[in-house]
Amino acid sequence: MPGDLPHAAPSALADGAPADPSAVVVAAGVIKRYGTNVVLDGTDLVVRRGVTGLLGANGAGKTTLLGLLLGLHRRDGGALSVLGADPVAAGPEVRARIGYSPEHHNLPPDLPANDFVQHVAEVHGLPRAEAVGRASDALWFVGMGEERMRPLGTLSTGQRQRVKLAQAIAHDPELVILDEPTDGLDPTQRETMLALIRRLASDFGMSVLLSSHLLDEVERTCSEVVILNGGRVTAAGGLDELRGEGRGVTVEVDGDRDALVAAWREVGLDVVVDGPRLVVTRGPALAHLDQAEVLRLVRDHVAHLGLGLRRLEHRTVSLEDVYLRVGT
């Protein structure tokens, strides 16, 4: 259920390695302050292998959390493990295994894309000869192979986003952190970028942490989600787990809705009026019914009262529903 966060026990980090073998990031009670401003207030989270979305409003602490994962900031409390190590105590070693694409587009304008990606690969520890080949491969992978010798300052926003992705993956990292990777992209470019991100996990076995404010983007790309609110994780887990099973039935009818609502409530159904829609769910007395049986019961009452049926469908819970419930 949303809000039932699997807390990372501090003991899981006592030896520097997460107890969960599928976890790439484990945080327990992480605190980060800037002066008197508490940005992260006892944050607990687990990020597992695959593609995980990081959601939260502006000021929720997403950027600060990413900085902590990269070892760029020191936390003021709690324990943190990234790929089995403390990102501050073992900063260079951890960063060598991480790829990072920042939100900003401030790239050196006179440097060719290929040289930039090669340089970042070398910074991550690749020998020069290997970095040359990896840079070329990464740029071809993101669709910038034919443009790889162009100076970064001559590239469009979409092209620079792809170059940033290339430099994040050229050294074959275990974890890729992407901060708003579709910012500034048109719908076609956005779909291409999301497809590339999915391939990082499915084809190359990389784990991806995707920070985004676009709910539909996260819902279509990620297998797990972490929602930050006020410096705390308010919900986390698999998408199916957070959304739950289908929640009732959505109905729209022509005619006397009051009589219909009364009939449903009399047999033990719960009804919520949502504008023109009626949302019908199982009451405690009908907890034994499955979704299909609820739908049939609702349909039969509509037919018995002779009402016109405009809409009848299973109601599912979207990521937006979850976010509005716990993330604002």
C-alpha atoms as one frame of an Amber mdcrd trajectory, in Angstrom:
protein
   0.000   0.000   0.000   1.231   3.564  -0.620   3.127   4.858   2.359   4.096
   1.406   3.650   7.792   2.035   3.097  10.232  -0.848   3.483  12.608   0.802
   5.941  16.323   0.103   5.650  17.477  -1.058   9.054  20.707   0.600  10.237
  22.171  -2.852  10.884  21.982  -3.543   7.157  24.644  -0.864   6.687  26.804
  -1.709   9.641  29.394  -3.537   7.553  29.107  -1.188   4.566  27.102  -3.632
   2.460  23.336  -3.774   1.999  21.623  -6.862   3.372  19.390  -7.063   0.300
  21.512  -8.521  -2.536  19.302  -6.772  -5.102  19.878  -3.328  -3.546  22.255
  -0.850  -5.165  21.436   1.987  -2.749  20.386   1.726   0.902  19.789   4.761
   3.118  18.817   4.622   6.792  17.883   7.796   8.658  19.891  10.083   6.361
  19.913  13.731   7.458  21.249  16.679   5.459  21.114  20.293   6.582  22.214
  23.545   5.033  22.452  25.871   7.996  19.102  25.747   9.733  17.366  24.349
   6.637  16.792  20.585   6.946  16.627  19.200   3.396  16.646  15.479   4.187
  15.048  14.576   7.492  15.715  10.963   8.398  15.395   9.598   4.871  15.073
   5.802   4.504  15.093   4.150   1.109  16.163   1.123  -0.878  16.920   1.308
  -4.608  17.079  -2.086  -6.272  18.425  -3.246  -9.601  16.428  -2.162 -12.622
  15.019   1.275 -13.438  13.822   3.289 -10.448  12.034   6.628 -10.660  12.721
   9.368  -8.107   9.738  11.703  -7.768   9.123  14.790  -5.678   8.119  18.426
  -5.896  10.686  21.218  -6.131  12.424  21.440  -2.782  11.610  17.848  -1.819
  15.312  16.974  -1.612  15.876  15.069  -4.886  18.962  17.026  -5.992  20.471
  16.869  -2.519  19.909  13.115  -2.389  21.639  12.645  -5.752  24.593  14.678
  -4.494  24.871  12.437  -1.448  24.786   9.305  -3.602  27.654  10.711  -5.667
  29.646  11.578  -2.559  29.589  15.297  -3.404  28.067  16.240  -0.025  28.582
  14.912   3.462  25.458  13.834   5.290  24.796  15.134   8.789  23.383  11.885
  10.097  22.310   8.386   9.206  23.930   5.696   7.101  24.242   5.416   3.333
  25.515   2.642   1.088  25.925   2.920  -2.693  26.990  -0.266  -4.483  28.004
  -1.647  -1.096  30.225   1.254  -0.027  30.018   4.619   1.697  30.026   7.252
  -1.099  32.055   9.676   1.030  34.598   7.313   2.570  35.078   5.461  -0.738
  34.179   8.328  -3.054  36.564   7.729  -5.998  35.873   3.988  -6.035  32.102
   4.480  -5.910  32.069   7.213  -8.574  34.125   5.008 -10.892  31.158   2.591
 -10.895  28.498   5.277 -11.373  27.438   7.218 -14.447  25.832  10.609 -13.935
  23.927  12.883 -16.295  23.186  16.262 -14.669  20.082  18.333 -15.295  21.950
  21.363 -16.618  23.150  21.674 -20.211  26.327  23.651 -19.473  28.795  21.693
 -21.602  32.130  23.067 -22.911  30.978  24.710 -26.171  34.183  24.339 -28.218
  34.850  20.706 -27.353  33.743  18.042 -29.867  31.204  15.617 -28.475  33.524
  12.643 -28.980  36.387  14.317 -27.079  34.055  15.224 -24.214  32.726  11.681
 -23.807  36.242  10.260 -24.106  37.527  12.638 -21.433  34.781  11.672 -18.974
  35.492   7.975 -19.618  39.164   8.564 -18.789  38.199  10.446 -15.618  36.294
   7.309 -14.617  39.490   5.296 -14.928  39.512   3.888 -18.461  42.862   3.779
 -20.290  43.039   6.282 -23.133  42.876   3.717 -25.941  39.850   2.020 -24.411
  38.171   5.358 -23.701  38.428   6.292 -27.390  36.551   3.193 -28.469  33.991
   3.393 -25.672  33.226   7.041 -26.467  32.528   6.211 -30.091  30.367   3.214
 -29.155  28.340   5.223 -26.636  27.691   8.048 -29.087  26.532   5.619 -31.758
  24.276   3.945 -29.203  22.499   7.221 -28.384  22.161   8.163 -32.051  24.976
  10.715 -32.186  27.500   8.681 -34.155  27.414  10.823 -37.277  27.460  14.032
 -35.209  30.172  12.953 -32.781  32.845  15.372 -34.037  30.637  18.453 -33.807
  31.432  21.008 -31.067  29.010  20.776 -28.167  28.061  24.433 -28.551  26.569
  23.756 -31.998  24.260  20.977 -30.791  20.552  21.279 -30.070  19.134  20.631
 -26.604  18.035  17.159 -27.659  21.480  16.325 -29.010  23.171  17.572 -25.847
  20.852  15.397 -23.769  21.988  12.381 -25.781  25.648  13.354 -25.376  25.111
  13.609 -21.618  23.651  10.111 -21.645  26.619   8.858 -23.698  29.177  10.251
 -21.241  27.247   8.691 -18.352  27.443   5.167 -19.807  30.700   5.086 -21.790
  32.668   3.536 -18.904  30.047   0.760 -18.454  28.856   1.747 -14.965  26.811
  -0.438 -12.647  24.510   2.443 -11.657  23.409   5.315 -13.903  21.918   8.425
 -12.273  19.899  10.604 -14.646  18.588  14.001 -13.551  15.680  15.142 -15.774
  17.065  13.418 -18.911  14.116  14.480 -21.105  14.149  18.154 -20.141  13.805
  20.296 -23.259  12.980  17.403 -25.595  10.071  17.306 -28.015   7.685  14.304
 -27.814   9.570  12.255 -30.426  12.962  12.912 -28.826  11.487  12.106 -25.437
  10.236   8.708 -26.578  13.646   7.935 -28.066  15.386   8.876 -24.819  13.056
   6.739 -22.705  13.599   3.777 -25.025  17.369   4.175 -24.597  17.005   4.274
 -20.818  14.965   1.073 -20.826  17.641  -0.622 -22.932  20.341   0.262 -20.395
  18.650  -2.108 -17.961  17.260  -4.728 -20.325  20.208  -5.059 -22.717  23.219
  -4.024 -20.628  22.222  -4.864 -17.061  22.774  -1.355 -15.717  20.691  -0.087
 -12.825  19.151   3.332 -13.446  17.930   5.969 -10.997  15.778   8.408 -12.972
  14.929  11.713 -11.299  11.973  13.317 -13.053   8.916  15.465 -12.434   6.972
  13.803 -15.272   4.743  11.120 -13.775   3.787   9.442 -17.043   7.455   9.236
 -17.997   8.291   7.410 -14.788   5.221   5.173 -15.019   6.134   3.997 -18.524
   9.860   3.589 -17.923  10.464   2.495 -14.344   9.822  -0.740 -12.498  10.102
   0.872  -9.058   9.428   4.348  -7.666  10.632   6.426  -4.715   8.537   9.478
  -3.753  10.175  12.220  -1.673   8.134  14.760   0.247   9.508  17.225   2.772
  12.841  15.445   3.008  11.319  12.048   3.727  10.396   9.075   1.581   6.606
   8.853   1.738   6.200   5.878  -0.602   8.504   3.433  -2.328   8.314   0.094
  -4.078   7.281  -1.585  -7.304   4.731   0.198  -9.464   2.227  -2.630  -9.190
   2.691  -2.718  -5.425   2.120   1.036  -5.051  -0.858   1.192  -7.375  -2.396
  -1.973  -5.993  -4.919  -4.113  -7.806  -7.854  -2.609  -9.644  -9.812  -0.526
  -7.181 -13.495  -0.917  -7.923 -15.551   0.091 -10.914 -16.148   3.437 -12.618
 -19.715   4.003 -13.857 -21.540   6.761 -15.722 -25.298   6.482 -16.289 -28.284
   8.415 -17.611 -31.232   8.638 -15.253 -31.845   8.532 -11.510 -28.411   8.111
  -9.979 -29.748   8.470  -6.433 -31.837   5.315  -6.725 -28.877   3.440  -8.151
 -26.531   4.593  -5.389 -29.087   3.611  -2.760 -29.471   0.142  -4.300 -25.722
  -0.446  -4.367 -25.257   0.675  -0.777 -28.106  -1.568   0.349 -26.261  -4.671
  -0.891 -22.938  -3.617   0.674 -21.166  -1.665  -2.049 -19.363   1.598  -1.254
 -20.045   4.467  -3.665 -18.199   7.759  -4.176 -19.643  10.434  -6.458 -16.853
  11.973  -8.557 -18.509  14.504 -10.843 -20.429  12.587 -13.510 -18.722   9.365
 -12.441 -19.684   6.921  -9.749 -16.792   4.980  -8.227 -18.027   1.705  -6.754
 -15.919  -0.501  -4.477 -16.496  -3.503  -2.244 -17.716  -2.785   1.261 -16.536
  -4.963   4.182 -19.480  -7.342   3.735 -18.477  -7.994   0.108 -14.733  -8.325
   0.641 -14.918 -11.862  -0.740 -15.925 -10.650  -4.225 -13.287 -10.249  -6.914
 -13.184  -7.415  -9.437 -15.166  -9.284 -12.090 -17.947 -10.091  -9.614 -18.159
  -6.460  -8.493 -18.476  -5.347 -12.101 -21.262  -7.861 -12.782 -23.163  -6.795
  -9.660 -22.910  -3.134 -10.637 -24.020  -3.870 -14.200 -27.013  -5.917 -13.049
 -28.288  -3.090 -10.851 -28.038  -0.605 -13.712 -30.012  -2.983 -15.964 -32.619
  -3.715 -13.253 -33.365   0.008 -12.837 -33.529   0.496 -16.598 -30.891   3.245
 -16.664 -28.834   4.197 -19.691 -25.227   3.061 -19.328 -22.587   5.470 -20.634
 -19.489   3.992 -19.072 -18.591   0.858 -17.130 -14.972  -0.127 -16.535 -12.551
  -1.368 -13.955 -10.986   1.509 -12.060  -7.239   1.292 -11.628  -4.975   3.433
  -9.480  -2.430   5.436 -11.468   0.949   6.693 -10.309  -0.606  10.155 -10.307
  -3.184   8.953  -7.767  -0.406   7.616  -5.551   1.682  10.775  -5.926  -1.194
  13.108  -5.085  -1.949  11.014  -2.021   1.561  10.912  -0.543   3.836  13.241
  -2.516   2.249  16.666  -2.046
